[in-house]
Amino acid sequence: MTSTPELGPVAYHRGEFVDARAAQLPLTTQGLHYGTGVFEGIRAHLLDSGDLAVFRLGDHLDRLLAGARLLRIDIGTTRERLTDVVVELLRRNGFVADVYLRPLAYKLGLQPGTRPGVGLTGVSDALSVVVSKLGDYQPPQGIRCLISSWRRPARAALPVRAKITGGYVNNALALDEARSAGFDDAILLDERGLVAEASTANVFVVRDGRLVTPPATGDRLPGITRATVLTLAADLGVAAAEAELDSTDLLQADEVLLTGTGCGVSPVIEIAGRPVGEGRPGPVGTVLRETYDQTIRGRRPDTRGWLTTVALAEALR
Ligand SMILES: Cc1ncc(COP(=O)(O)O)c(C=O)c1O
C-alpha cells in the first residue's frame, strides 16, 4: 500500500524524449533559485483491460497552463501537443502499473541583455515531464492529522490557487511539522483561522450525513479531486455544500476526508489527538472513496470524458 515512487526510464525534457537519469539542468536555473516554476501531479491507472487511463488530463493541463501564464512561462508547445507528449511518455516508459506524472514548467536562464534579478521577463523557459510508478500511499484505514502552526499564505501575498513551486515551502514546513510530531499530514488554516487545505489535499467534513468543503475561491488550490468528489456526491445523492470551516468544525465532524490526486479520497481518523467520529472511516467517506476508485479505474461508465486511455503495446503486458 505505501510505496516509494520508481522513476521511469524516459523523461520529456526541453522538447525531447531523453534518458530520465541522464537529463541535466544548469546550476543557474532560475526556477531552482527563486521557485519560479509551476507543476502538476497527474495519475494514470491500470485498467482491467491492461491499458492505462490518465485521469482528467485536460483539467490538469489547463491548470498547468494557467499557472504558467501567471509566471510568464512559455511552455513552448500547445495543449494538444502536450496531451500527445503525455500519452507518448506513458507508452515509452511502459509501466504496466499505476503511475504518477509530474510536468514541471520553469524559468531557466537570463537572456542576453537582461538585467540580473528575480524578474519574469527576459528569462528563457523550459518544460520537463517525468513519470514514476506509484501506487496508493495513504493507508485505507485512515490517517492522523495535525492542525499546523503554519498558516496558508493569503493569495494577495502568494497565488496559492496555482501550483507554484516556490509556494510549496509552506506545504513542506507544515508536513515536516506534522511528521516530526508523529502525524501523517497537516491541515493548514488560512490567515483568518479558517480551514484552508492539507499539505497536498483539500479538506471535506461530514456532519449529519452532509458533506461540506470550503469554497474553491479562497486561499487554497481548487483541487481536481475535490471537484470530482462533489460531482460523484451529486451522482450518489449525498448532500454537499461549500462553506467555510474552522477548527471546531474539524473536531466536531462525524467524518473528515482529504482529497487529492496523490491521496485519492483519504479518511482522516484522528485530528490533533482526538478521534474523528468513532475513530475509523465512516460510511460517507467509504462510499465516496469506493466510487472515486472505481471511476479512476474505468469501472464506472466514463460519461464525462474524464479518462484518456493509453493503449500499451501488446508485448509489454
Ligand atoms: C496544496 C494542494 N491542495 C490541494 C491539492 C489537491 O489537488 P488535486 O485534487 O487537483 O490533486 C493539491 C494537490 O495537487 C495540493 O498540492
PDBQT file of the ligand as one rigid body, heavy atoms in Angstrom, charges set to zero:
ROOT
HETATM    1  C1  LIG A 401      -1.882  22.388  -1.859  1.00  0.00    +0.000 C 
HETATM    2  C2  LIG A 401      -2.749  21.399  -2.543  1.00  0.00    +0.000 A 
HETATM    3  N1  LIG A 401      -4.062  21.393  -2.278  1.00  0.00    +0.000 NA
HETATM    4  C3  LIG A 401      -4.893  20.504  -2.862  1.00  0.00    +0.000 A 
HETATM    5  C4  LIG A 401      -4.414  19.559  -3.749  1.00  0.00    +0.000 A 
HETATM    6  C5  LIG A 401      -5.367  18.604  -4.409  1.00  0.00    +0.000 C 
HETATM    7  O1  LIG A 401      -5.495  18.943  -5.762  1.00  0.00    +0.000 OA
HETATM    8  P1  LIG A 401      -5.852  17.848  -6.850  1.00  0.00    +0.000 P 
HETATM    9  O2  LIG A 401      -7.066  17.175  -6.373  1.00  0.00    +0.000 OA
HETATM   10  O3  LIG A 401      -6.069  18.638  -8.085  1.00  0.00    +0.000 OA
HETATM   11  O4  LIG A 401      -4.693  16.925  -6.926  1.00  0.00    +0.000 OA
HETATM   12  C6  LIG A 401      -3.050  19.516  -4.041  1.00  0.00    +0.000 A 
HETATM   13  C7  LIG A 401      -2.510  18.540  -4.983  1.00  0.00    +0.000 C 
HETATM   14  O5  LIG A 401      -2.307  18.830  -6.109  1.00  0.00    +0.000 OA
HETATM   15  C8  LIG A 401      -2.190  20.471  -3.445  1.00  0.00    +0.000 A 
HETATM   16  O6  LIG A 401      -0.888  20.478  -3.712  1.00  0.00    +0.000 OA
ENDROOT
TORSDOF 0
